[in-house]
Amino acid sequence: MDANTKVIVDKFNEAFGRGDVEAVMQLMTDDCVFEDTEPAPDGTRLVGQTDVRAYWQKMFKSGAQDFTAEELFVAGDRAVVRWLYRWADDLPGRPGHVRGVDIITVRDNKVSEKLSYVKG
């Protein structure tokens, strides 16, 4: 296990769980890549600080939510995070939760890639 990768991913997940866009983006490279889970089947690919930041800002503004990293596996500069994402029951048309995994790559002590996948 690469301890540095674990430290970076733990910090990233903590900031994400708080909905702290500034802290999340400080932990991502300038050329970061995020692949969303929607729309099915392949999701949307966002590249760079501007587009990824805009996505997080919109997501965190959408209402009360809770992201919990349940398990973390690290191999070198890669990590797999098994997570649970819940949103408030009062969000119109979208109460509930989803489980998924992220495949994360760390480069130069920052997250360079976050590829998200969900169950069902």
Secondary structure, DSSP 8 states (H G I E B T S, - for coil): --HHHHHHHHHHHHHHHHT-HHHHHHTEEEEEEEE-S-STTT--EEESHHHHHHHHHHHHHTS-EEEEEEEEEEETTEEEEEEEEEE-TTSTT--EEEEEEEEEEEETTEEEEEEEEE--
